[in-house]
Amino acid sequence: MRYNEYYDMQRVYDSLYSASKNGNNFYKLLEIIGSEENIRLAYRNLKSNKG
């Protein structure tokens, strides 16, 4: 979770989770997936994975 907060993605994940609990549908998720912050977060998580 620390990396999520560092790249300010936790706020995005929390809002998506809250919206999903309300039964909302999601569109244009590729904008979030392809965002620079999300790409950097994914790279950092992969880089630090020892498994």
PARO-87663 format. One record per atom (N, C-alpha, C): residue number from 1; residue in one letter; x, y, z. Coordinates in nm, 3 decimals. Example, Ala and Ser with C-alpha at 12.3 -4.5 7.8 and 13.67 -1.06 7.14 Angstrom:
BEGIN
pos, code, x, y, z
1, A, 1.319, -0.569, 0.780 $
1, A, 1.230, -0.450, 0.780 $
1, A, 1.320, -0.330, 0.780 $
2, S, 1.285, -0.225, 0.708 $
2, S, 1.367, -0.106, 0.714 $
2, S, 1.290, 0.003, 0.787 $
This chain:
BEGIN
pos, code, x, y, z
1, M, 0.083, -0.119, 0.000 $
1, M, 0.000, 0.000, 0.000 $
1, M, 0.087, 0.125, 0.000 $
2, R, 0.206, 0.116, 0.054 $
2, R, 0.293, 0.234, 0.059 $
2, R, 0.322, 0.287, -0.080 $
3, Y, 0.350, 0.197, -0.174 $
3, Y, 0.378, 0.242, -0.310 $
3, Y, 0.254, 0.302, -0.375 $
4, N, 0.138, 0.245, -0.345 $
4, N, 0.013, 0.301, -0.398 $
4, N, -0.003, 0.447, -0.356 $
5, E, 0.027, 0.476, -0.231 $
5, E, 0.016, 0.613, -0.181 $
5, E, 0.123, 0.701, -0.242 $
6, Y, 0.242, 0.646, -0.262 $
6, Y, 0.352, 0.724, -0.318 $
6, Y, 0.316, 0.774, -0.458 $
7, Y, 0.253, 0.690, -0.536 $
7, Y, 0.214, 0.727, -0.672 $
7, Y, 0.072, 0.782, -0.679 $
8, D, 0.010, 0.805, -0.565 $
8, D, -0.124, 0.864, -0.554 $
8, D, -0.229, 0.778, -0.625 $
9, M, -0.209, 0.648, -0.625 $
9, M, -0.305, 0.558, -0.688 $
9, M, -0.406, 0.503, -0.587 $
10, Q, -0.375, 0.508, -0.460 $
10, Q, -0.466, 0.454, -0.359 $
10, Q, -0.600, 0.528, -0.364 $
11, R, -0.596, 0.658, -0.385 $
11, R, -0.719, 0.737, -0.396 $
11, R, -0.804, 0.687, -0.513 $
12, V, -0.739, 0.658, -0.625 $
12, V, -0.811, 0.608, -0.743 $
12, V, -0.871, 0.471, -0.715 $
13, Y, -0.791, 0.383, -0.654 $
13, Y, -0.840, 0.248, -0.623 $
13, Y, -0.956, 0.254, -0.524 $
14, D, -0.946, 0.341, -0.425 $
14, D, -1.053, 0.355, -0.326 $
14, D, -1.182, 0.405, -0.389 $
15, S, -1.171, 0.502, -0.480 $
15, S, -1.291, 0.554, -0.544 $
15, S, -1.354, 0.450, -0.636 $
16, L, -1.272, 0.372, -0.706 $
16, L, -1.326, 0.264, -0.789 $
16, L, -1.396, 0.158, -0.703 $
17, Y, -1.335, 0.126, -0.591 $
17, Y, -1.395, 0.027, -0.500 $
17, Y, -1.529, 0.077, -0.447 $
18, S, -1.533, 0.202, -0.403 $
18, S, -1.657, 0.259, -0.350 $
18, S, -1.766, 0.261, -0.457 $
19, A, -1.729, 0.300, -0.576 $
19, A, -1.827, 0.303, -0.685 $
19, A, -1.876, 0.163, -0.719 $
20, S, -1.788, 0.065, -0.713 $
20, S, -1.829, -0.072, -0.745 $
20, S, -1.925, -0.126, -0.639 $
21, K, -1.905, -0.086, -0.514 $
21, K, -1.995, -0.128, -0.407 $
21, K, -2.136, -0.072, -0.429 $
22, N, -2.145, 0.042, -0.497 $
22, N, -2.274, 0.103, -0.528 $
22, N, -2.336, 0.047, -0.656 $
23, G, -2.268, -0.047, -0.720 $
23, G, -2.320, -0.110, -0.840 $
23, G, -2.296, -0.031, -0.968 $
24, N, -2.206, 0.065, -0.964 $
24, N, -2.177, 0.145, -1.084 $
24, N, -2.103, 0.062, -1.188 $
25, N, -2.123, 0.098, -1.314 $
25, N, -2.048, 0.039, -1.425 $
25, N, -1.930, 0.129, -1.455 $
26, F, -1.825, 0.070, -1.510 $
26, F, -1.704, 0.146, -1.537 $
26, F, -1.673, 0.148, -1.686 $
27, Y, -1.633, 0.263, -1.732 $
27, Y, -1.594, 0.282, -1.871 $
27, Y, -1.463, 0.359, -1.871 $
28, K, -1.388, 0.344, -1.977 $
28, K, -1.261, 0.415, -1.995 $
28, K, -1.159, 0.379, -1.886 $
29, L, -1.158, 0.253, -1.845 $
29, L, -1.060, 0.209, -1.746 $
29, L, -0.918, 0.207, -1.804 $
30, L, -0.907, 0.201, -1.936 $
30, L, -0.775, 0.201, -1.997 $
30, L, -0.700, 0.330, -1.969 $
31, E, -0.772, 0.438, -1.946 $
31, E, -0.707, 0.564, -1.910 $
31, E, -0.635, 0.551, -1.776 $
32, I, -0.696, 0.480, -1.682 $
32, I, -0.634, 0.458, -1.552 $
32, I, -0.521, 0.357, -1.565 $
33, I, -0.548, 0.248, -1.637 $
33, I, -0.447, 0.143, -1.652 $
33, I, -0.323, 0.196, -1.722 $
34, G, -0.342, 0.280, -1.822 $
34, G, -0.230, 0.332, -1.899 $
34, G, -0.170, 0.459, -1.845 $
35, S, -0.218, 0.506, -1.730 $
35, S, -0.164, 0.630, -1.675 $
35, S, -0.019, 0.611, -1.633 $
36, E, 0.057, 0.717, -1.640 $
36, E, 0.199, 0.710, -1.606 $
36, E, 0.219, 0.663, -1.463 $
37, E, 0.135, 0.709, -1.371 $
37, E, 0.149, 0.670, -1.231 $
37, E, 0.127, 0.520, -1.214 $
38, N, 0.026, 0.465, -1.282 $
38, N, -0.003, 0.323, -1.270 $
38, N, 0.107, 0.239, -1.333 $
39, I, 0.161, 0.283, -1.445 $
39, I, 0.271, 0.212, -1.509 $
39, I, 0.394, 0.211, -1.418 $
40, R, 0.424, 0.324, -1.359 $
40, R, 0.539, 0.332, -1.267 $
40, R, 0.518, 0.243, -1.145 $
41, L, 0.396, 0.242, -1.093 $
41, L, 0.365, 0.157, -0.978 $
41, L, 0.381, 0.010, -1.014 $
42, A, 0.330, -0.030, -1.129 $
42, A, 0.344, -0.169, -1.173 $
42, A, 0.490, -0.207, -1.191 $
43, Y, 0.568, -0.118, -1.251 $
43, Y, 0.710, -0.145, -1.270 $
43, Y, 0.780, -0.161, -1.136 $
44, R, 0.749, -0.073, -1.043 $
44, R, 0.814, -0.079, -0.912 $
44, R, 0.777, -0.208, -0.840 $
45, N, 0.651, -0.249, -0.849 $
45, N, 0.609, -0.374, -0.785 $
45, N, 0.676, -0.495, -0.849 $
46, L, 0.688, -0.495, -0.981 $
46, L, 0.755, -0.606, -1.049 $
46, L, 0.904, -0.609, -1.016 $
47, K, 0.964, -0.492, -1.010 $
47, K, 1.107, -0.482, -0.983 $
47, K, 1.141, -0.533, -0.843 $
48, S, 1.052, -0.507, -0.747 $
48, S, 1.080, -0.546, -0.609 $
48, S, 1.034, -0.688, -0.577 $
49, N, 0.967, -0.756, -0.672 $
49, N, 0.918, -0.891, -0.649 $
49, N, 1.034, -0.989, -0.650 $
50, K, 1.050, -1.061, -0.542 $
50, K, 1.161, -1.157, -0.530 $
50, K, 1.120, -1.298, -0.570 $
51, G, 0.992, -1.320, -0.600 $
51, G, 0.941, -1.454, -0.627 $
51, G, 0.943, -1.492, -0.766 $
